[in-house]
């Protein structure tokens, strides 16, 4: 389970780091063993391995936060997937998505990267797109025309995704993070289709 983001304090709390935030919150919600993230240089990632309590039997989860910077995320994912021999259908990538309005969640399997360089990197390194994505909406509610409160005359994607959330967006953000963790837990417990039907 991969949360996409950029390492370093300057990127904390930015739109592009939602993947990191969600895996952190997922760990908080299921970590009864007091485990903590460890820096694994061979995987170029922060990693935590944790048991997720399913009704039948525990599921061993490997959660990672690639430290390669967003555009090279696929390198870290491939290193770990190859080492643990994880099949493509068991890889879950959690990332921000500009094509969805803020607060919207969409779970899908496969498909194009839609301009997200982190997802592009994962597809390129794994050689296929048939992994699960948990897409977290960060788009302005008016679509690609940014609201005046963002203080931009024209829409600059790279600048926008690296900005922190506005105070007026914090309520939707908090709700989305909570829903994302619940959606992932549903995905793990009941499968992709059930999670899609409940949260898409």
WOTAUR-V342965 format. One record per backbone hydrogen bond with DSSP energy under -0.5 kcal/mol. NH is the residue of the N-H (numbers start at 0). CO is the residue of the C=O. E is the energy in kcal/mol with one decimal. If there is no record, write none. Layout:
nh = <NH;NH>
co = <CO;CO>
e = <E;E>
This chain:
nh = <1;2;2;3;3;10;11;13;14;15;16;17;18;19;20;21;22;23;24;25;26;27;28;29;30;31;37;39;39;40;42;43;43;44;45;46;47;49;51;52;53;58;60;60;62;62;63;64;65;66;71;72;74;75;76;77;78;79;80;81;82;83;84;85;86;89;90;91;92;93;93;94;94;96;99;101;102;103;105;107;109;115;116;119;120;121;122;123;124;125;126;127;130;131;132;133;134;134;135;136;136;137;137;138;138;142;144;145;149;150;155;156;159;160;161;162;164;168;169;169;172;173;174;175;176;177;178;179;180;181;182;183;184;185;186;187;188;189;190;190;194;195;196;197;198;199>
co = <91;0;63;1;93;7;8;10;162;160;13;14;3;3;16;17;18;19;20;21;22;23;24;25;26;29;46;37;44;38;39;39;40;39;64;37;62;60;58;50;51;51;49;58;47;60;0;45;2;43;68;69;71;71;72;73;74;75;76;77;78;79;80;80;84;86;87;89;131;1;91;92;133;135;96;138;136;100;134;132;130;112;114;115;116;117;118;119;120;121;122;122;128;90;107;92;105;132;94;103;134;96;99;96;99;139;141;143;146;147;153;154;155;156;157;159;12;165;165;166;168;169;170;171;172;173;174;175;176;177;178;179;180;181;182;183;184;185;185;186;190;191;192;193;194;195>
e = <-3.6;-0.5;-2.5;-0.6;-2.5;-1.3;-1.3;-1.8;-2.0;-2.4;-1.4;-1.3;-0.8;-1.0;-1.9;-2.6;-2.0;-2.1;-2.2;-2.5;-2.3;-2.1;-1.7;-1.4;-1.9;-1.6;-2.4;-0.7;-3.1;-0.7;-1.1;-0.6;-0.7;-1.8;-1.9;-3.0;-2.1;-2.6;-3.6;-0.6;-1.2;-2.8;-3.3;-0.7;-2.9;-0.6;-2.5;-2.4;-0.5;-2.9;-2.0;-1.9;-1.4;-0.7;-1.9;-2.7;-2.1;-2.0;-2.8;-2.7;-1.8;-2.4;-0.6;-2.2;-0.5;-2.2;-1.8;-0.5;-3.0;-3.5;-0.5;-0.5;-2.2;-2.6;-1.1;-2.4;-1.3;-2.3;-2.1;-2.1;-2.2;-1.8;-0.8;-2.6;-2.0;-1.8;-2.6;-2.5;-2.6;-2.5;-1.6;-0.8;-0.9;-2.3;-3.1;-2.7;-3.1;-0.6;-2.5;-3.3;-0.6;-2.1;-0.7;-0.8;-2.8;-2.2;-0.9;-0.8;-2.0;-2.2;-0.6;-0.7;-2.7;-2.4;-0.8;-1.5;-1.1;-1.9;-0.6;-1.1;-2.3;-2.6;-2.0;-2.5;-2.6;-1.9;-2.4;-2.7;-1.9;-1.9;-2.7;-2.3;-2.3;-2.2;-2.5;-2.4;-2.1;-3.5;-0.6;-1.5;-1.8;-2.8;-2.5;-1.7;-2.3;-2.4>
